[in-house]
Amino acid sequence: MTKILTNVFLKYFCMLLVASSLFISCQSQTEQKELLQKENELLKKENELLQRENNLSSNSTNNNTSKNNSTSPAPKSSVSITKSDLERAFKKNQSEIEGSERDCSSVNSFIADLNSDGETDGLIQFGCGFKGNMGNAMAGSGLAIFINDNGTLVFQGTDENFEGFVPNKISSGLVYGEIFEYGPDDADCCPSIKTKIKLKLVNGKFVRAN
């Protein structure tokens, strides 16, 4: 009888151990599933944060590129313009500047941006005498305008509306200089009234700037 009870007890005890092991095993698996689920949730949130960070970085780069594009100056010609180029351009168009009754020559030359497009243009101050006349009689003076077109100076014409104007510099699209005008007692050769003025190129002609 005692042996039977002992066997029953041992079987019951074994069953309890098995049940306990199964319970612990199930509980452990449940905890592992919960941990994996939490890990997946954390990874998902981390990916979302990384995605937001990438989006913000991309937007910032696009904005900076847009600002740079909007403020960048127009590309300049890679061809350098020199005073020698300008003098050659003047000689090439000299007959057109002179006409049939004058002999004209370059007095002074400037290379600078005349029309605010970022390119180096050319300006020549010229003076003229009557053709074949060896005296001092003047036959006009003015400014010859050359605009840079992809590295080539293109003759735009002359402006003789400010006869006696002597340019001394070009800055920010303005031509600075002095104009000599005749006083009531001045000889034909020698105007004496001197005034500082600024000229701006508008539609191929110069106008006084304030």
MODELLER restraints for C-alpha pairs under 7 A, 6 or more apart:
rsr = mdl.restraints
at = mdl.atoms
rsr.add(forms.Gaussian(group=physical.xy_distance, feature=features.Distance(at['CA:74:A'], at['CA:118:A']), mean=6.62, stdev=0.5))
rsr.add(forms.Gaussian(group=physical.xy_distance, feature=features.Distance(at['CA:76:A'], at['CA:118:A']), mean=6.04, stdev=0.5))
rsr.add(forms.Gaussian(group=physical.xy_distance, feature=features.Distance(at['CA:76:A'], at['CA:119:A']), mean=5.77, stdev=0.5))
rsr.add(forms.Gaussian(group=physical.xy_distance, feature=features.Distance(at['CA:77:A'], at['CA:119:A']), mean=6.62, stdev=0.5))
rsr.add(forms.Gaussian(group=physical.xy_distance, feature=features.Distance(at['CA:77:A'], at['CA:150:A']), mean=5.85, stdev=0.5))
rsr.add(forms.Gaussian(group=physical.xy_distance, feature=features.Distance(at['CA:77:A'], at['CA:151:A']), mean=5.94, stdev=0.5))
rsr.add(forms.Gaussian(group=physical.xy_distance, feature=features.Distance(at['CA:79:A'], at['CA:151:A']), mean=5.03, stdev=0.5))
rsr.add(forms.Gaussian(group=physical.xy_distance, feature=features.Distance(at['CA:81:A'], at['CA:120:A']), mean=6.51, stdev=0.5))
rsr.add(forms.Gaussian(group=physical.xy_distance, feature=features.Distance(at['CA:81:A'], at['CA:151:A']), mean=6.99, stdev=0.5))
rsr.add(forms.Gaussian(group=physical.xy_distance, feature=features.Distance(at['CA:82:A'], at['CA:111:A']), mean=6.99, stdev=0.5))
rsr.add(forms.Gaussian(group=physical.xy_distance, feature=features.Distance(at['CA:83:A'], at['CA:109:A']), mean=6.91, stdev=0.5))
rsr.add(forms.Gaussian(group=physical.xy_distance, feature=features.Distance(at['CA:83:A'], at['CA:111:A']), mean=6.51, stdev=0.5))
rsr.add(forms.Gaussian(group=physical.xy_distance, feature=features.Distance(at['CA:86:A'], at['CA:122:A']), mean=6.12, stdev=0.5))
rsr.add(forms.Gaussian(group=physical.xy_distance, feature=features.Distance(at['CA:89:A'], at['CA:153:A']), mean=6.78, stdev=0.5))
rsr.add(forms.Gaussian(group=physical.xy_distance, feature=features.Distance(at['CA:98:A'], at['CA:104:A']), mean=5.66, stdev=0.5))
rsr.add(forms.Gaussian(group=physical.xy_distance, feature=features.Distance(at['CA:101:A'], at['CA:130:A']), mean=5.99, stdev=0.5))
rsr.add(forms.Gaussian(group=physical.xy_distance, feature=features.Distance(at['CA:101:A'], at['CA:131:A']), mean=5.28, stdev=0.5))
rsr.add(forms.Gaussian(group=physical.xy_distance, feature=features.Distance(at['CA:102:A'], at['CA:128:A']), mean=6.16, stdev=0.5))
rsr.add(forms.Gaussian(group=physical.xy_distance, feature=features.Distance(at['CA:102:A'], at['CA:129:A']), mean=5.62, stdev=0.5))
rsr.add(forms.Gaussian(group=physical.xy_distance, feature=features.Distance(at['CA:102:A'], at['CA:130:A']), mean=4.56, stdev=0.5))
rsr.add(forms.Gaussian(group=physical.xy_distance, feature=features.Distance(at['CA:102:A'], at['CA:131:A']), mean=4.52, stdev=0.5))
rsr.add(forms.Gaussian(group=physical.xy_distance, feature=features.Distance(at['CA:102:A'], at['CA:139:A']), mean=6.69, stdev=0.5))
rsr.add(forms.Gaussian(group=physical.xy_distance, feature=features.Distance(at['CA:103:A'], at['CA:128:A']), mean=5.44, stdev=0.5))
rsr.add(forms.Gaussian(group=physical.xy_distance, feature=features.Distance(at['CA:103:A'], at['CA:129:A']), mean=5.41, stdev=0.5))
rsr.add(forms.Gaussian(group=physical.xy_distance, feature=features.Distance(at['CA:103:A'], at['CA:130:A']), mean=6.09, stdev=0.5))
rsr.add(forms.Gaussian(group=physical.xy_distance, feature=features.Distance(at['CA:103:A'], at['CA:131:A']), mean=5.17, stdev=0.5))
rsr.add(forms.Gaussian(group=physical.xy_distance, feature=features.Distance(at['CA:104:A'], at['CA:126:A']), mean=6.56, stdev=0.5))
rsr.add(forms.Gaussian(group=physical.xy_distance, feature=features.Distance(at['CA:104:A'], at['CA:127:A']), mean=5.54, stdev=0.5))
rsr.add(forms.Gaussian(group=physical.xy_distance, feature=features.Distance(at['CA:104:A'], at['CA:128:A']), mean=4.07, stdev=0.5))
rsr.add(forms.Gaussian(group=physical.xy_distance, feature=features.Distance(at['CA:104:A'], at['CA:129:A']), mean=6.48, stdev=0.5))
rsr.add(forms.Gaussian(group=physical.xy_distance, feature=features.Distance(at['CA:105:A'], at['CA:126:A']), mean=5.54, stdev=0.5))
rsr.add(forms.Gaussian(group=physical.xy_distance, feature=features.Distance(at['CA:105:A'], at['CA:127:A']), mean=5.79, stdev=0.5))
rsr.add(forms.Gaussian(group=physical.xy_distance, feature=features.Distance(at['CA:105:A'], at['CA:128:A']), mean=6.49, stdev=0.5))
rsr.add(forms.Gaussian(group=physical.xy_distance, feature=features.Distance(at['CA:106:A'], at['CA:124:A']), mean=6.47, stdev=0.5))
rsr.add(forms.Gaussian(group=physical.xy_distance, feature=features.Distance(at['CA:106:A'], at['CA:125:A']), mean=6.10, stdev=0.5))
rsr.add(forms.Gaussian(group=physical.xy_distance, feature=features.Distance(at['CA:106:A'], at['CA:126:A']), mean=4.47, stdev=0.5))
rsr.add(forms.Gaussian(group=physical.xy_distance, feature=features.Distance(at['CA:106:A'], at['CA:127:A']), mean=6.72, stdev=0.5))
rsr.add(forms.Gaussian(group=physical.xy_distance, feature=features.Distance(at['CA:107:A'], at['CA:125:A']), mean=5.44, stdev=0.5))
rsr.add(forms.Gaussian(group=physical.xy_distance, feature=features.Distance(at['CA:107:A'], at['CA:126:A']), mean=5.00, stdev=0.5))
rsr.add(forms.Gaussian(group=physical.xy_distance, feature=features.Distance(at['CA:107:A'], at['CA:127:A']), mean=6.56, stdev=0.5))
rsr.add(forms.Gaussian(group=physical.xy_distance, feature=features.Distance(at['CA:108:A'], at['CA:124:A']), mean=5.78, stdev=0.5))
rsr.add(forms.Gaussian(group=physical.xy_distance, feature=features.Distance(at['CA:108:A'], at['CA:125:A']), mean=5.13, stdev=0.5))
rsr.add(forms.Gaussian(group=physical.xy_distance, feature=features.Distance(at['CA:109:A'], at['CA:123:A']), mean=5.79, stdev=0.5))
rsr.add(forms.Gaussian(group=physical.xy_distance, feature=features.Distance(at['CA:109:A'], at['CA:124:A']), mean=4.39, stdev=0.5))
rsr.add(forms.Gaussian(group=physical.xy_distance, feature=features.Distance(at['CA:109:A'], at['CA:125:A']), mean=6.22, stdev=0.5))
rsr.add(forms.Gaussian(group=physical.xy_distance, feature=features.Distance(at['CA:110:A'], at['CA:122:A']), mean=5.76, stdev=0.5))
rsr.add(forms.Gaussian(group=physical.xy_distance, feature=features.Distance(at['CA:110:A'], at['CA:123:A']), mean=5.17, stdev=0.5))
rsr.add(forms.Gaussian(group=physical.xy_distance, feature=features.Distance(at['CA:110:A'], at['CA:124:A']), mean=6.35, stdev=0.5))
rsr.add(forms.Gaussian(group=physical.xy_distance, feature=features.Distance(at['CA:111:A'], at['CA:120:A']), mean=6.20, stdev=0.5))
rsr.add(forms.Gaussian(group=physical.xy_distance, feature=features.Distance(at['CA:111:A'], at['CA:121:A']), mean=5.63, stdev=0.5))
rsr.add(forms.Gaussian(group=physical.xy_distance, feature=features.Distance(at['CA:111:A'], at['CA:122:A']), mean=4.54, stdev=0.5))
rsr.add(forms.Gaussian(group=physical.xy_distance, feature=features.Distance(at['CA:111:A'], at['CA:123:A']), mean=6.43, stdev=0.5))
rsr.add(forms.Gaussian(group=physical.xy_distance, feature=features.Distance(at['CA:112:A'], at['CA:120:A']), mean=4.87, stdev=0.5))
rsr.add(forms.Gaussian(group=physical.xy_distance, feature=features.Distance(at['CA:112:A'], at['CA:121:A']), mean=5.22, stdev=0.5))
rsr.add(forms.Gaussian(group=physical.xy_distance, feature=features.Distance(at['CA:112:A'], at['CA:122:A']), mean=6.20, stdev=0.5))
rsr.add(forms.Gaussian(group=physical.xy_distance, feature=features.Distance(at['CA:112:A'], at['CA:170:A']), mean=6.41, stdev=0.5))
rsr.add(forms.Gaussian(group=physical.xy_distance, feature=features.Distance(at['CA:113:A'], at['CA:119:A']), mean=5.63, stdev=0.5))
rsr.add(forms.Gaussian(group=physical.xy_distance, feature=features.Distance(at['CA:113:A'], at['CA:120:A']), mean=4.70, stdev=0.5))
rsr.add(forms.Gaussian(group=physical.xy_distance, feature=features.Distance(at['CA:113:A'], at['CA:121:A']), mean=5.13, stdev=0.5))
rsr.add(forms.Gaussian(group=physical.xy_distance, feature=features.Distance(at['CA:113:A'], at['CA:173:A']), mean=5.92, stdev=0.5))
rsr.add(forms.Gaussian(group=physical.xy_distance, feature=features.Distance(at['CA:114:A'], at['CA:121:A']), mean=6.00, stdev=0.5))
rsr.add(forms.Gaussian(group=physical.xy_distance, feature=features.Distance(at['CA:114:A'], at['CA:173:A']), mean=4.71, stdev=0.5))
rsr.add(forms.Gaussian(group=physical.xy_distance, feature=features.Distance(at['CA:114:A'], at['CA:201:A']), mean=6.69, stdev=0.5))
rsr.add(forms.Gaussian(group=physical.xy_distance, feature=features.Distance(at['CA:115:A'], at['CA:173:A']), mean=5.91, stdev=0.5))
rsr.add(forms.Gaussian(group=physical.xy_distance, feature=features.Distance(at['CA:115:A'], at['CA:201:A']), mean=6.62, stdev=0.5))
rsr.add(forms.Gaussian(group=physical.xy_distance, feature=features.Distance(at['CA:116:A'], at['CA:173:A']), mean=5.70, stdev=0.5))
rsr.add(forms.Gaussian(group=physical.xy_distance, feature=features.Distance(at['CA:119:A'], at['CA:148:A']), mean=6.30, stdev=0.5))
rsr.add(forms.Gaussian(group=physical.xy_distance, feature=features.Distance(at['CA:120:A'], at['CA:148:A']), mean=6.19, stdev=0.5))
rsr.add(forms.Gaussian(group=physical.xy_distance, feature=features.Distance(at['CA:121:A'], at['CA:146:A']), mean=5.94, stdev=0.5))
rsr.add(forms.Gaussian(group=physical.xy_distance, feature=features.Distance(at['CA:121:A'], at['CA:147:A']), mean=4.82, stdev=0.5))
rsr.add(forms.Gaussian(group=physical.xy_distance, feature=features.Distance(at['CA:121:A'], at['CA:148:A']), mean=4.99, stdev=0.5))
rsr.add(forms.Gaussian(group=physical.xy_distance, feature=features.Distance(at['CA:121:A'], at['CA:153:A']), mean=6.92, stdev=0.5))
rsr.add(forms.Gaussian(group=physical.xy_distance, feature=features.Distance(at['CA:122:A'], at['CA:145:A']), mean=6.30, stdev=0.5))
rsr.add(forms.Gaussian(group=physical.xy_distance, feature=features.Distance(at['CA:122:A'], at['CA:146:A']), mean=4.87, stdev=0.5))
rsr.add(forms.Gaussian(group=physical.xy_distance, feature=features.Distance(at['CA:122:A'], at['CA:147:A']), mean=6.38, stdev=0.5))
rsr.add(forms.Gaussian(group=physical.xy_distance, feature=features.Distance(at['CA:123:A'], at['CA:143:A']), mean=6.63, stdev=0.5))
rsr.add(forms.Gaussian(group=physical.xy_distance, feature=features.Distance(at['CA:123:A'], at['CA:144:A']), mean=5.74, stdev=0.5))
rsr.add(forms.Gaussian(group=physical.xy_distance, feature=features.Distance(at['CA:123:A'], at['CA:145:A']), mean=5.05, stdev=0.5))
rsr.add(forms.Gaussian(group=physical.xy_distance, feature=features.Distance(at['CA:123:A'], at['CA:146:A']), mean=6.12, stdev=0.5))
rsr.add(forms.Gaussian(group=physical.xy_distance, feature=features.Distance(at['CA:124:A'], at['CA:143:A']), mean=5.54, stdev=0.5))
rsr.add(forms.Gaussian(group=physical.xy_distance, feature=features.Distance(at['CA:124:A'], at['CA:144:A']), mean=5.06, stdev=0.5))
rsr.add(forms.Gaussian(group=physical.xy_distance, feature=features.Distance(at['CA:124:A'], at['CA:145:A']), mean=6.81, stdev=0.5))
rsr.add(forms.Gaussian(group=physical.xy_distance, feature=features.Distance(at['CA:125:A'], at['CA:142:A']), mean=5.87, stdev=0.5))
rsr.add(forms.Gaussian(group=physical.xy_distance, feature=features.Distance(at['CA:125:A'], at['CA:143:A']), mean=4.66, stdev=0.5))
rsr.add(forms.Gaussian(group=physical.xy_distance, feature=features.Distance(at['CA:125:A'], at['CA:144:A']), mean=6.47, stdev=0.5))
rsr.add(forms.Gaussian(group=physical.xy_distance, feature=features.Distance(at['CA:126:A'], at['CA:141:A']), mean=5.60, stdev=0.5))
rsr.add(forms.Gaussian(group=physical.xy_distance, feature=features.Distance(at['CA:126:A'], at['CA:142:A']), mean=5.60, stdev=0.5))
rsr.add(forms.Gaussian(group=physical.xy_distance, feature=features.Distance(at['CA:126:A'], at['CA:143:A']), mean=6.18, stdev=0.5))
rsr.add(forms.Gaussian(group=physical.xy_distance, feature=features.Distance(at['CA:127:A'], at['CA:140:A']), mean=6.24, stdev=0.5))
rsr.add(forms.Gaussian(group=physical.xy_distance, feature=features.Distance(at['CA:127:A'], at['CA:141:A']), mean=4.25, stdev=0.5))
rsr.add(forms.Gaussian(group=physical.xy_distance, feature=features.Distance(at['CA:127:A'], at['CA:142:A']), mean=6.67, stdev=0.5))
rsr.add(forms.Gaussian(group=physical.xy_distance, feature=features.Distance(at['CA:128:A'], at['CA:138:A']), mean=6.07, stdev=0.5))
rsr.add(forms.Gaussian(group=physical.xy_distance, feature=features.Distance(at['CA:128:A'], at['CA:139:A']), mean=5.11, stdev=0.5))
rsr.add(forms.Gaussian(group=physical.xy_distance, feature=features.Distance(at['CA:128:A'], at['CA:140:A']), mean=5.31, stdev=0.5))
rsr.add(forms.Gaussian(group=physical.xy_distance, feature=features.Distance(at['CA:128:A'], at['CA:141:A']), mean=5.76, stdev=0.5))
rsr.add(forms.Gaussian(group=physical.xy_distance, feature=features.Distance(at['CA:129:A'], at['CA:137:A']), mean=6.22, stdev=0.5))
rsr.add(forms.Gaussian(group=physical.xy_distance, feature=features.Distance(at['CA:129:A'], at['CA:138:A']), mean=4.76, stdev=0.5))
rsr.add(forms.Gaussian(group=physical.xy_distance, feature=features.Distance(at['CA:129:A'], at['CA:139:A']), mean=4.54, stdev=0.5))
rsr.add(forms.Gaussian(group=physical.xy_distance, feature=features.Distance(at['CA:130:A'], at['CA:138:A']), mean=6.88, stdev=0.5))
rsr.add(forms.Gaussian(group=physical.xy_distance, feature=features.Distance(at['CA:130:A'], at['CA:139:A']), mean=5.53, stdev=0.5))
rsr.add(forms.Gaussian(group=physical.xy_distance, feature=features.Distance(at['CA:140:A'], at['CA:163:A']), mean=6.91, stdev=0.5))
rsr.add(forms.Gaussian(group=physical.xy_distance, feature=features.Distance(at['CA:141:A'], at['CA:160:A']), mean=6.14, stdev=0.5))
rsr.add(forms.Gaussian(group=physical.xy_distance, feature=features.Distance(at['CA:141:A'], at['CA:163:A']), mean=5.57, stdev=0.5))
rsr.add(forms.Gaussian(group=physical.xy_distance, feature=features.Distance(at['CA:141:A'], at['CA:164:A']), mean=6.80, stdev=0.5))
rsr.add(forms.Gaussian(group=physical.xy_distance, feature=features.Distance(at['CA:142:A'], at['CA:158:A']), mean=6.74, stdev=0.5))
rsr.add(forms.Gaussian(group=physical.xy_distance, feature=features.Distance(at['CA:142:A'], at['CA:159:A']), mean=5.62, stdev=0.5))
rsr.add(forms.Gaussian(group=physical.xy_distance, feature=features.Distance(at['CA:142:A'], at['CA:160:A']), mean=4.25, stdev=0.5))
rsr.add(forms.Gaussian(group=physical.xy_distance, feature=features.Distance(at['CA:142:A'], at['CA:162:A']), mean=6.77, stdev=0.5))
rsr.add(forms.Gaussian(group=physical.xy_distance, feature=features.Distance(at['CA:142:A'], at['CA:163:A']), mean=5.83, stdev=0.5))
rsr.add(forms.Gaussian(group=physical.xy_distance, feature=features.Distance(at['CA:143:A'], at['CA:158:A']), mean=5.47, stdev=0.5))
rsr.add(forms.Gaussian(group=physical.xy_distance, feature=features.Distance(at['CA:143:A'], at['CA:159:A']), mean=5.26, stdev=0.5))
rsr.add(forms.Gaussian(group=physical.xy_distance, feature=features.Distance(at['CA:143:A'], at['CA:160:A']), mean=6.45, stdev=0.5))
rsr.add(forms.Gaussian(group=physical.xy_distance, feature=features.Distance(at['CA:144:A'], at['CA:157:A']), mean=6.04, stdev=0.5))
rsr.add(forms.Gaussian(group=physical.xy_distance, feature=features.Distance(at['CA:144:A'], at['CA:158:A']), mean=4.40, stdev=0.5))
rsr.add(forms.Gaussian(group=physical.xy_distance, feature=features.Distance(at['CA:144:A'], at['CA:159:A']), mean=6.61, stdev=0.5))
rsr.add(forms.Gaussian(group=physical.xy_distance, feature=features.Distance(at['CA:145:A'], at['CA:155:A']), mean=6.09, stdev=0.5))
rsr.add(forms.Gaussian(group=physical.xy_distance, feature=features.Distance(at['CA:145:A'], at['CA:156:A']), mean=5.42, stdev=0.5))
rsr.add(forms.Gaussian(group=physical.xy_distance, feature=features.Distance(at['CA:145:A'], at['CA:157:A']), mean=5.76, stdev=0.5))
rsr.add(forms.Gaussian(group=physical.xy_distance, feature=features.Distance(at['CA:145:A'], at['CA:158:A']), mean=5.93, stdev=0.5))
rsr.add(forms.Gaussian(group=physical.xy_distance, feature=features.Distance(at['CA:146:A'], at['CA:153:A']), mean=5.48, stdev=0.5))
rsr.add(forms.Gaussian(group=physical.xy_distance, feature=features.Distance(at['CA:146:A'], at['CA:154:A']), mean=5.20, stdev=0.5))
rsr.add(forms.Gaussian(group=physical.xy_distance, feature=features.Distance(at['CA:146:A'], at['CA:155:A']), mean=4.52, stdev=0.5))
rsr.add(forms.Gaussian(group=physical.xy_distance, feature=features.Distance(at['CA:146:A'], at['CA:156:A']), mean=5.57, stdev=0.5))
rsr.add(forms.Gaussian(group=physical.xy_distance, feature=features.Distance(at['CA:147:A'], at['CA:153:A']), mean=5.39, stdev=0.5))
rsr.add(forms.Gaussian(group=physical.xy_distance, feature=features.Distance(at['CA:147:A'], at['CA:154:A']), mean=5.24, stdev=0.5))
rsr.add(forms.Gaussian(group=physical.xy_distance, feature=features.Distance(at['CA:147:A'], at['CA:155:A']), mean=6.62, stdev=0.5))
rsr.add(forms.Gaussian(group=physical.xy_distance, feature=features.Distance(at['CA:147:A'], at['CA:156:A']), mean=6.73, stdev=0.5))
rsr.add(forms.Gaussian(group=physical.xy_distance, feature=features.Distance(at['CA:148:A'], at['CA:154:A']), mean=6.23, stdev=0.5))
rsr.add(forms.Gaussian(group=physical.xy_distance, feature=features.Distance(at['CA:156:A'], at['CA:204:A']), mean=6.81, stdev=0.5))
rsr.add(forms.Gaussian(group=physical.xy_distance, feature=features.Distance(at['CA:159:A'], at['CA:205:A']), mean=6.11, stdev=0.5))
rsr.add(forms.Gaussian(group=physical.xy_distance, feature=features.Distance(at['CA:159:A'], at['CA:206:A']), mean=6.92, stdev=0.5))
rsr.add(forms.Gaussian(group=physical.xy_distance, feature=features.Distance(at['CA:164:A'], at['CA:179:A']), mean=5.42, stdev=0.5))
rsr.add(forms.Gaussian(group=physical.xy_distance, feature=features.Distance(at['CA:164:A'], at['CA:180:A']), mean=5.14, stdev=0.5))
rsr.add(forms.Gaussian(group=physical.xy_distance, feature=features.Distance(at['CA:164:A'], at['CA:181:A']), mean=6.84, stdev=0.5))
rsr.add(forms.Gaussian(group=physical.xy_distance, feature=features.Distance(at['CA:165:A'], at['CA:177:A']), mean=6.86, stdev=0.5))
rsr.add(forms.Gaussian(group=physical.xy_distance, feature=features.Distance(at['CA:165:A'], at['CA:178:A']), mean=5.66, stdev=0.5))
rsr.add(forms.Gaussian(group=physical.xy_distance, feature=features.Distance(at['CA:165:A'], at['CA:179:A']), mean=3.99, stdev=0.5))
rsr.add(forms.Gaussian(group=physical.xy_distance, feature=features.Distance(at['CA:165:A'], at['CA:180:A']), mean=6.28, stdev=0.5))
rsr.add(forms.Gaussian(group=physical.xy_distance, feature=features.Distance(at['CA:166:A'], at['CA:177:A']), mean=5.43, stdev=0.5))
rsr.add(forms.Gaussian(group=physical.xy_distance, feature=features.Distance(at['CA:166:A'], at['CA:178:A']), mean=5.25, stdev=0.5))
rsr.add(forms.Gaussian(group=physical.xy_distance, feature=features.Distance(at['CA:166:A'], at['CA:179:A']), mean=5.94, stdev=0.5))
rsr.add(forms.Gaussian(group=physical.xy_distance, feature=features.Distance(at['CA:167:A'], at['CA:175:A']), mean=6.53, stdev=0.5))
rsr.add(forms.Gaussian(group=physical.xy_distance, feature=features.Distance(at['CA:167:A'], at['CA:176:A']), mean=5.69, stdev=0.5))
rsr.add(forms.Gaussian(group=physical.xy_distance, feature=features.Distance(at['CA:167:A'], at['CA:177:A']), mean=4.03, stdev=0.5))
rsr.add(forms.Gaussian(group=physical.xy_distance, feature=features.Distance(at['CA:167:A'], at['CA:178:A']), mean=6.44, stdev=0.5))
rsr.add(forms.Gaussian(group=physical.xy_distance, feature=features.Distance(at['CA:168:A'], at['CA:176:A']), mean=5.94, stdev=0.5))
rsr.add(forms.Gaussian(group=physical.xy_distance, feature=features.Distance(at['CA:168:A'], at['CA:177:A']), mean=5.06, stdev=0.5))
rsr.add(forms.Gaussian(group=physical.xy_distance, feature=features.Distance(at['CA:169:A'], at['CA:175:A']), mean=6.06, stdev=0.5))
rsr.add(forms.Gaussian(group=physical.xy_distance, feature=features.Distance(at['CA:169:A'], at['CA:176:A']), mean=5.36, stdev=0.5))
rsr.add(forms.Gaussian(group=physical.xy_distance, feature=features.Distance(at['CA:169:A'], at['CA:177:A']), mean=6.91, stdev=0.5))
rsr.add(forms.Gaussian(group=physical.xy_distance, feature=features.Distance(at['CA:170:A'], at['CA:176:A']), mean=6.00, stdev=0.5))
rsr.add(forms.Gaussian(group=physical.xy_distance, feature=features.Distance(at['CA:173:A'], at['CA:200:A']), mean=6.57, stdev=0.5))
rsr.add(forms.Gaussian(group=physical.xy_distance, feature=features.Distance(at['CA:174:A'], at['CA:198:A']), mean=6.24, stdev=0.5))
rsr.add(forms.Gaussian(group=physical.xy_distance, feature=features.Distance(at['CA:174:A'], at['CA:199:A']), mean=5.66, stdev=0.5))
rsr.add(forms.Gaussian(group=physical.xy_distance, feature=features.Distance(at['CA:174:A'], at['CA:200:A']), mean=5.07, stdev=0.5))
rsr.add(forms.Gaussian(group=physical.xy_distance, feature=features.Distance(at['CA:175:A'], at['CA:198:A']), mean=5.47, stdev=0.5))
rsr.add(forms.Gaussian(group=physical.xy_distance, feature=features.Distance(at['CA:175:A'], at['CA:199:A']), mean=4.99, stdev=0.5))
rsr.add(forms.Gaussian(group=physical.xy_distance, feature=features.Distance(at['CA:175:A'], at['CA:200:A']), mean=6.38, stdev=0.5))
rsr.add(forms.Gaussian(group=physical.xy_distance, feature=features.Distance(at['CA:176:A'], at['CA:197:A']), mean=6.22, stdev=0.5))
rsr.add(forms.Gaussian(group=physical.xy_distance, feature=features.Distance(at['CA:176:A'], at['CA:198:A']), mean=4.64, stdev=0.5))
rsr.add(forms.Gaussian(group=physical.xy_distance, feature=features.Distance(at['CA:176:A'], at['CA:199:A']), mean=6.59, stdev=0.5))
rsr.add(forms.Gaussian(group=physical.xy_distance, feature=features.Distance(at['CA:177:A'], at['CA:196:A']), mean=5.77, stdev=0.5))
rsr.add(forms.Gaussian(group=physical.xy_distance, feature=features.Distance(at['CA:177:A'], at['CA:197:A']), mean=5.78, stdev=0.5))
rsr.add(forms.Gaussian(group=physical.xy_distance, feature=features.Distance(at['CA:177:A'], at['CA:198:A']), mean=6.42, stdev=0.5))
rsr.add(forms.Gaussian(group=physical.xy_distance, feature=features.Distance(at['CA:178:A'], at['CA:194:A']), mean=6.28, stdev=0.5))
rsr.add(forms.Gaussian(group=physical.xy_distance, feature=features.Distance(at['CA:178:A'], at['CA:195:A']), mean=5.31, stdev=0.5))
rsr.add(forms.Gaussian(group=physical.xy_distance, feature=features.Distance(at['CA:178:A'], at['CA:196:A']), mean=4.33, stdev=0.5))
rsr.add(forms.Gaussian(group=physical.xy_distance, feature=features.Distance(at['CA:178:A'], at['CA:197:A']), mean=5.83, stdev=0.5))
rsr.add(forms.Gaussian(group=physical.xy_distance, feature=features.Distance(at['CA:179:A'], at['CA:194:A']), mean=5.64, stdev=0.5))
rsr.add(forms.Gaussian(group=physical.xy_distance, feature=features.Distance(at['CA:179:A'], at['CA:195:A']), mean=5.36, stdev=0.5))
rsr.add(forms.Gaussian(group=physical.xy_distance, feature=features.Distance(at['CA:179:A'], at['CA:196:A']), mean=6.46, stdev=0.5))
rsr.add(forms.Gaussian(group=physical.xy_distance, feature=features.Distance(at['CA:180:A'], at['CA:191:A']), mean=5.76, stdev=0.5))
rsr.add(forms.Gaussian(group=physical.xy_distance, feature=features.Distance(at['CA:180:A'], at['CA:192:A']), mean=6.33, stdev=0.5))
rsr.add(forms.Gaussian(group=physical.xy_distance, feature=features.Distance(at['CA:180:A'], at['CA:193:A']), mean=5.40, stdev=0.5))
rsr.add(forms.Gaussian(group=physical.xy_distance, feature=features.Distance(at['CA:180:A'], at['CA:194:A']), mean=4.61, stdev=0.5))
rsr.add(forms.Gaussian(group=physical.xy_distance, feature=features.Distance(at['CA:180:A'], at['CA:195:A']), mean=6.67, stdev=0.5))
rsr.add(forms.Gaussian(group=physical.xy_distance, feature=features.Distance(at['CA:181:A'], at['CA:191:A']), mean=5.17, stdev=0.5))
rsr.add(forms.Gaussian(group=physical.xy_distance, feature=features.Distance(at['CA:181:A'], at['CA:192:A']), mean=6.31, stdev=0.5))
rsr.add(forms.Gaussian(group=physical.xy_distance, feature=features.Distance(at['CA:181:A'], at['CA:193:A']), mean=4.98, stdev=0.5))
rsr.add(forms.Gaussian(group=physical.xy_distance, feature=features.Distance(at['CA:181:A'], at['CA:194:A']), mean=6.45, stdev=0.5))
rsr.add(forms.Gaussian(group=physical.xy_distance, feature=features.Distance(at['CA:182:A'], at['CA:191:A']), mean=4.21, stdev=0.5))
rsr.add(forms.Gaussian(group=physical.xy_distance, feature=features.Distance(at['CA:182:A'], at['CA:192:A']), mean=5.90, stdev=0.5))
rsr.add(forms.Gaussian(group=physical.xy_distance, feature=features.Distance(at['CA:182:A'], at['CA:193:A']), mean=6.06, stdev=0.5))
rsr.add(forms.Gaussian(group=physical.xy_distance, feature=features.Distance(at['CA:183:A'], at['CA:191:A']), mean=6.47, stdev=0.5))
rsr.add(forms.Gaussian(group=physical.xy_distance, feature=features.Distance(at['CA:183:A'], at['CA:192:A']), mean=6.20, stdev=0.5))
rsr.add(forms.Gaussian(group=physical.xy_distance, feature=features.Distance(at['CA:183:A'], at['CA:193:A']), mean=6.19, stdev=0.5))
rsr.add(forms.Gaussian(group=physical.xy_distance, feature=features.Distance(at['CA:186:A'], at['CA:192:A']), mean=6.73, stdev=0.5))
rsr.add(forms.Gaussian(group=physical.xy_distance, feature=features.Distance(at['CA:198:A'], at['CA:208:A']), mean=5.81, stdev=0.5))
rsr.add(forms.Gaussian(group=physical.xy_distance, feature=features.Distance(at['CA:198:A'], at['CA:209:A']), mean=5.33, stdev=0.5))
rsr.add(forms.Gaussian(group=physical.xy_distance, feature=features.Distance(at['CA:199:A'], at['CA:206:A']), mean=5.76, stdev=0.5))
rsr.add(forms.Gaussian(group=physical.xy_distance, feature=features.Distance(at['CA:199:A'], at['CA:207:A']), mean=5.39, stdev=0.5))
rsr.add(forms.Gaussian(group=physical.xy_distance, feature=features.Distance(at['CA:199:A'], at['CA:208:A']), mean=4.61, stdev=0.5))
rsr.add(forms.Gaussian(group=physical.xy_distance, feature=features.Distance(at['CA:199:A'], at['CA:209:A']), mean=5.34, stdev=0.5))
rsr.add(forms.Gaussian(group=physical.xy_distance, feature=features.Distance(at['CA:200:A'], at['CA:206:A']), mean=5.28, stdev=0.5))
rsr.add(forms.Gaussian(group=physical.xy_distance, feature=features.Distance(at['CA:200:A'], at['CA:207:A']), mean=5.44, stdev=0.5))
rsr.add(forms.Gaussian(group=physical.xy_distance, feature=features.Distance(at['CA:200:A'], at['CA:208:A']), mean=6.33, stdev=0.5))
rsr.add(forms.Gaussian(group=physical.xy_distance, feature=features.Distance(at['CA:200:A'], at['CA:209:A']), mean=5.96, stdev=0.5))
rsr.add(forms.Gaussian(group=physical.xy_distance, feature=features.Distance(at['CA:201:A'], at['CA:207:A']), mean=6.53, stdev=0.5))
